[in-house]
Amino acid sequence: MILYLHGLNSSGASHKGRVIREQLAPIRVLSPTYPAHLHKQAVDRLVEELRVRVSEAESQAQPLLLVGSSMGGFYGQFLARQFSLDHLVMINPALRPWEVLRQVVGWQNNLALNERYYLSEEKVAATRRYDIQEVDDGVQTTLLLDKGDELIDWHIAESIYAGIGDLHCFEGGSHAFEHIQEAAMIIARIHRNLEAEKR
């Protein structure tokens, strides 16, 4: 089972989530919609989701992968420390949103949900409470990074997880992540290996 977490101005019906679902069929891929810009509410909603999915995966002896893109990667990094998950995959993760989001403070349009909201300095600063200071704690992690990401410097994630996570850095691309087909193959391979371990 795979739980995909979308980014800031997106939804559970995002392009990346859809590609992963299609490419990995018949593996079950769930992509809940959650309020990514409301950090406490986002974490609370995802905690509820994970409680259900962890129990479900354990009862069926299935692996559970958490895949997060951008802000979904940031939340995934935090949540992977709260639950017993088999693997964390982060795609162009916003690991320092209190820095990155400062450049977009103001009115935002989430076209995926037809929603307009105000992203304040306070909301941006509040993301720090979900930071993970020590990532070398045994959580199995894979990072998929586009070097051409125009919003987030890929070197940040690389420097945090160098020697700890499995890093795949792609030339070019953008924050939208043009290498989703390659990512789907990597995620499928991780899932197959975890299934084999559980047999």
C-alpha positions in Angstrom: 0.0 0.0 0.0 1.2 3.5 -0.8 0.0 6.8 0.7 0.8 9.8 -1.5 0.8 13.3 0.1 0.4 16.2 -2.3 2.1 19.6 -2.1 0.9 23.1 -1.1 -1.5 24.2 -3.8 -2.7 20.8 -4.9 -5.1 18.0 -4.0 -5.4 14.2 -3.8 -6.2 14.2 -7.5 -2.8 15.7 -8.4 -0.9 14.7 -11.6 2.0 13.0 -9.7 -0.4 11.0 -7.5 -2.4 10.0 -10.6 0.7 8.8 -12.5 2.0 6.8 -9.5 -1.4 5.2 -9.2 -1.6 4.3 -12.9 2.0 3.1 -13.1 1.9 1.0 -10.0 -1.4 -0.7 -10.5 -2.5 -3.1 -9.1 -0.7 -1.8 -6.0 -3.1 0.2 -3.9 -2.2 3.9 -4.0 -4.2 6.3 -1.8 -3.9 10.1 -2.1 -6.0 12.0 0.5 -6.8 15.7 0.1 -5.7 17.7 3.1 -5.2 21.4 3.9 -1.5 21.6 3.2 -1.4 25.4 4.1 -2.9 24.9 7.5 -0.1 23.0 9.2 -1.7 21.8 12.4 -4.9 20.8 10.6 -2.8 19.1 7.9 -0.9 17.0 10.4 -4.0 16.2 12.4 -5.8 15.0 9.2 -2.8 12.9 8.1 -2.4 11.4 11.5 -6.0 10.2 11.4 -5.4 8.8 7.9 -2.2 7.0 8.9 -3.8 5.4 12.0 -6.3 3.7 9.7 -3.7 2.7 7.0 -1.0 1.4 9.4 -3.6 -0.8 11.1 -4.9 -2.0 7.7 -1.4 -2.7 6.4 -0.4 -4.6 9.5 -3.6 -6.8 9.5 -2.9 -7.7 5.8 0.8 -8.1 6.2 1.3 -5.5 3.5 4.2 -2.9 3.2 3.2 0.7 3.7 5.1 3.4 1.8 4.6 7.1 2.5 5.4 9.2 -0.6 5.3 13.0 -0.3 5.9 15.8 -2.8 7.1 19.2 -1.8 5.2 20.1 1.4 3.9 16.6 1.4 7.5 15.5 1.7 8.0 17.8 4.7 4.9 16.4 6.4 5.9 12.9 5.4 9.3 13.3 7.1 7.6 14.3 10.4 4.9 11.6 10.2 7.4 8.8 9.4 8.7 9.4 12.9 5.3 9.1 14.5 4.3 5.8 12.9 5.8 2.4 12.0 6.2 2.7 8.2 8.2 0.6 5.9 9.7 3.4 3.8 9.5 7.1 3.2 9.9 8.6 -0.3 10.2 12.3 -0.8 9.9 14.1 -4.2 11.4 17.6 -4.3 10.7 18.0 -0.6 10.3 21.4 1.1 12.4 20.5 4.1 12.8 24.1 5.3 9.3 25.6 4.5 9.8 28.4 7.0 12.5 29.7 4.6 11.0 28.7 1.2 7.5 29.8 1.8 8.6 33.3 2.8 8.9 34.2 -0.8 5.2 33.4 -1.5 3.6 35.0 1.6 0.3 36.6 0.5 -2.8 35.5 -1.3 -2.7 32.0 -2.8 -4.9 30.3 -5.3 -5.3 26.5 -5.0 -6.8 25.8 -8.5 -7.1 22.1 -7.7 -9.6 22.9 -5.0 -10.9 26.2 -6.4 -9.8 27.8 -3.1 -8.3 31.2 -2.3 -6.5 31.7 1.0 -3.9 34.0 2.7 -0.6 32.5 3.6 0.7 34.6 6.4 4.2 35.0 7.9 2.8 33.4 11.1 1.6 30.3 9.2 5.0 30.0 7.5 6.9 30.3 10.8 4.6 27.7 12.4 6.0 25.0 10.1 9.1 24.8 12.3 7.3 22.8 14.9 7.2 19.9 12.5 10.9 20.0 11.6 13.1 16.9 12.3 16.5 17.8 13.6 18.0 14.3 13.5 17.2 12.2 10.4 19.7 9.5 11.0 17.3 7.5 13.1 16.7 4.4 11.1 13.8 5.6 9.0 14.3 4.1 5.5 14.3 7.0 3.1 14.6 7.7 -0.6 14.8 11.1 -2.1 13.9 12.0 -5.7 15.3 15.4 -6.7 15.1 17.5 -9.8 18.2 19.7 -10.0 16.3 22.2 -12.1 13.8 22.9 -9.2 13.2 26.6 -9.4 11.5 26.9 -6.0 13.6 24.7 -3.7 17.4 24.3 -3.9 17.9 20.5 -4.3 21.2 20.8 -2.4 19.2 21.3 0.9 17.7 17.8 0.8 21.0 16.4 -0.5 23.0 17.9 2.3 20.5 16.7 5.0 20.3 13.1 3.7 23.8 12.5 2.2 25.0 9.2 3.5 21.7 8.5 5.1 19.0 8.2 2.4 19.0 6.8 -1.1 19.3 9.8 -3.3 18.3 10.0 -6.9 19.2 13.4 -8.4 17.9 14.1 -12.0 19.4 16.7 -14.3 17.1 19.5 -15.3 13.4 19.3 -14.5 11.5 21.7 -12.2 9.6 21.8 -9.0 6.7 20.2 -10.9 9.1 17.2 -11.2 9.3 16.0 -14.8 10.8 12.7 -13.8 7.7 11.1 -12.3 7.8 8.1 -14.7 11.3 7.3 -13.4 10.1 7.9 -9.8 7.2 5.5 -10.3 9.7 2.7 -11.3 11.8 3.4 -8.3 8.8 3.4 -5.9 7.5 0.1 -7.5 10.9 -1.5 -7.0 11.0 -0.4 -3.3 7.4 -1.8 -2.9 8.4 -5.2 -4.5 11.4 -5.5 -2.2 9.4 -4.8 0.9 6.7 -7.3 -0.2 9.4 -9.9 -0.6 10.7 -9.2 2.9 7.2 -9.7 4.4 6.6 -13.1 2.8 
